Amino acid sequence: MFTILRRIFGKQEKENNMKHLIVGLGNIGPEYEGTRHNIGFRILDALASASASNIVFQDRRYGFVAHMRVKNQELVLLKPSTYMNLSGNAVRYWMEQEKIPLERLLVVCDDLSLPVGTIRMRQSGADGGHNGLKHIAQVLGTQQFNRLKFGIGNNFPRGGQVDFVLGRFSSEDETIINERKLQAAEAIKAYALSGMAFAMNHYNGK
């Protein structure tokens, strides 16, 4: 009887303690720091900084990597060093390296279709012209992966999209970003602890 109970509770404990890969998209290099396209990096930095532990990103293969725990969940934080257009290479490598299944992958990226600071979490969807999402889908062979999209607005003239996403936020927008990136970090923790449906219900559009 004791052996049976130990197997049952051991299985439950294993299921309750899960590992997630949280990928913040962006481009490496000082010329890209603070740009709209790098909001994924900034949100992961905010998540790590808000932790009680001293979390430091280490320069590893295909990206900068850190580990943190949120109660009984382990989060592997990845900021790819492949540049945006080859993000899928880093995602695939670290999924295999950490043995993380597709359903426990969360990609954090910028979104032109959303007002500045707006959060939208989805379980799947098209890339919407985002080259990072596009390459991840190509490499993984599916669009069925979790993502947290963070609004950067679309206040640019016709044909000015590239300059806009590679530009920096205005001082007014920065005030919003500094508050909302912390909200995005909370949304990531909610996803890890309670699942994507819960996080979507509590953070989408806020």
N, C-alpha and C positions, 0 to 999 in steps of 0.2 A: 504493500500500500504506500509506504513511504517513497519507494522508488518511482511509483506512478505519479505521485504528487510532485516530486522533484522534477520529473520530466515535463509535467504540465506547466508548472510555474517557471521552469527554466526556459521553456518555449515562449511563454508570455513575456518574460523579461527580455528575451532576445528580440521579440517583435516590437516591444515598446522602446528599445534602445536602437534607434536607426541613424544612419548616416545620410546626409544630404550634400549635394554639390550645388553651391550658390555661386553663380558666375556673373560678375559685373563687367559689362562690355565697355571698351574704350580703346584708345591708342596710347602707346607708351611714348615718352620723350617730353622734354620741357615745353616744346612748341605746342603740345596738345593739352597741357595742364589747364584745368579750369574751363575747357571748352564744353559746349553743350553736348557734344557726342560722347564725352567722358563721364557723364553723370552716373553711369554704372559703377565706375571706379570710386566715385565720391560716396555713393551710398554704401558700398562695402567698407570703405574707410570709416564711415559714420557708425556702421554696425560693429566693427571691431573696436572703435574708440569707446563705445557705450558699454562695452563689456567690463565686468569687474576684474577680469584677468588682464595680464599684460600681453596683448596679442600683437605680434609682429609678423608682417608679410615677409616671406623669404623668397629670394630669386631662385626659382626652380625651372625645370624644363617646361617650356611653352608658357610660363607665366609666373606671377607672384602669388604665393600660396600661404594661407594661414588656417589654423584649426581653432575652433571655439565650441563651447558647449552651451546649449540652452536647455537647462534642466537635464532631461535624459536623452536629448538629441545632440548628435555631433554634426557640426556644420563645417564643411571644407569650403573655404572661401578662395575663389580663383579670380585673379585679374590677368587675363591673357596678355602675353607679350608678343603675340603673332601679328598684331595690328588687326583692325576691325574686320577687314575682308577675309581673313583666314582664321577667324575665331573658332570655327568648328574643329580645327586640328587640336587646339588646346582642350576643348570640351571633351572630345572623344578620348584623348590620352588620359585625362584625369578621371573620367568615368571608369576607364579600364584599370587604371592604377589603384584607385580607391574602391573598386568593385561596387560602384553605385549604379543602380538600375535607372532606366529612363524616367520612371515615375517619381524619382526623388531628385530630379534635376530642376533647378530654378534659374532662369536667365533674367538678369536685370539690365534694362536698356532704356535709351531715350526714345521719345515718340513725338513726332511733329504734329500729329492730329489732336493732341491733348493740350489744354491750357497749361501754362507753367505751374509745375508742382502737383498736378493731378496724378493720382495713382490709379492704374488699371491692371488688375491681375487676371490672367487667363490661363486655361489649361491647354490650349492649342490655338491655332490660327495661322493666317498667312503672314508673310514677313513684312508686308506693307511698304516694301521698298527699302527696308533696313538691311544693309549689306551683312551685318553681323548675324542677324537672325537667318538670313538667306543661306549663308555658308554653313551655319550649324545644321539647318534642315537638310542641306545637300549631303553633308558628311554623315549625319545620323540616319538619313533616308526617311525622315518623317518630320511632320510639323507638330506632332503630338508630344509637345513638352511644355512644361509650365514656364510662364514668363511674367515678370513684373515690369510694366511699361510706365515710364515716368515722363510726364508732359514737359516739353521744352518750348511749346508755342510754335507759331508759324508766321511770325511777323517779318516776312522777307518778300522782296519783289520777285516777279516772274523770272525764273532762271537763276535765282540767288540761293537755292537750297543748300548747295555745298558750302558756300561761304558762311551761311547762317549756322549750320550744325557744327562747323569747325571754328565758329566765333565764340566769344565769351558772353556770359550773361550781363545784362545791365545791372547797375547797383540796386535798382528796385527789385529786379528779379532775384538777385542774390539774397536779398532779405527773405524772400519766399522760399528759395532753395534751402537755405540754412535751417529753416524750420521743417520743411517738408521731407528733407532727406532723413531726418530722425523718425518721422512718421513711416517712411518707407522701410527703415530698419526694423521698426516694430511690426510692420506687416510681414516681413521675412520671418521673424521669430514666431508670429502667429501661424504662419504656414507650416513651419517645422513642428510646432507643438500640436496644432489642431487640424491641420490639413488645408488643402487649397480651397475647398468650398467655404470653409469658415473664414479664411482670410479674404476671399472675394466678397463675401457678404458684409464684412466689417470694414473694409478699406477701399473698395472700388468707388471711384468718383469723389472721394473725400480729400 
